[in-house]
Amino acid sequence: MQTTLRTTRLTGNKNEHTKAVREGSLKYVVRLVDGQTEVEGLFDLARDPGEQRDLLAGRAADADRLRRLLAQW
C-alpha cells in the first residue's frame, strides 16, 4: 500500500497551515493554527472523493495510525 505525505499552507496567515497523509484510499487531514490542531478529518477517497463524509469518529484506529505517520514525517 502506498503512503503519501503532504503539507500545504492554504491561507495567507503564516501561523496557519494544513497537513495531510494518504494511505491507500484513506486520507487524514489536519489544520494547524499556531502549531495546535484546529480541525482534523479522515476520508475514504475511493467512496467519497469530495471529502464530504468525515470518518474520524468511526475509524479511530485508522486515524491514530495516520496521525502517527504524519507526526513521524
N, C-alpha and C positions, 0 to 999 in steps of 0.2 A: 504494500500500500504506500502510495506516495504522500509525503508530507511537505507542505509549502508554508513558509513563514513570511509574513509581510508586515511592515509598519508604514503608516501613511499619516501625514499631517493634513487634515481635511479642513482646518479652519485657519484664519489669519492670526489667531492667538497662539503665540509660541509656547504657551503653557498647556495647550490642549491638543491631543492627537489620538488617533485610533490605531490599534494593532489588531492583527488577525492571524490565525493559523488555520490551515486546512489540512485535513487528513481524510483521504478518500472523498466522499461526498459531504462530510461534516465540516462546518466552518464555525469557529469560535471567534467572536469579535468583542473587543473591549475598548471603551472610550475612556481615556485618562485626562483628568484635569489636575494640574499641579502635581502630577505623579500618582494621584489617587484614582481608584476605579470609580467612575461615574455611572456608566451603563455597560452591561455585558449581555451577550446573547449567543445562542447556539442554533445553527440552522442546518438542515439536510438539503443541500443544493440540488440533489437528484429529484427530490419530491417537491421542493419549494425554492425554485431558482430566484424568485423575487424577494426572498428572505422576509416573508410575511408572518410565519409561524415560529415563534421562539420556543425551542425545545429545552431550554436550560433547566427548568424545574423538574421535568420528567426524565431527564437523562443526565443526572448529576455526575455519575461516574465518567461519562464521556467528556463532560465539561471540565471536570477536575484533571483528567489526563491531558487535554488540550491546553488547559491553563498552565500546567507544569511544563509542557513543551515550549510554550511561548515564554515562560519565565526563564528557561534554560538558554534561550536564544539571546 
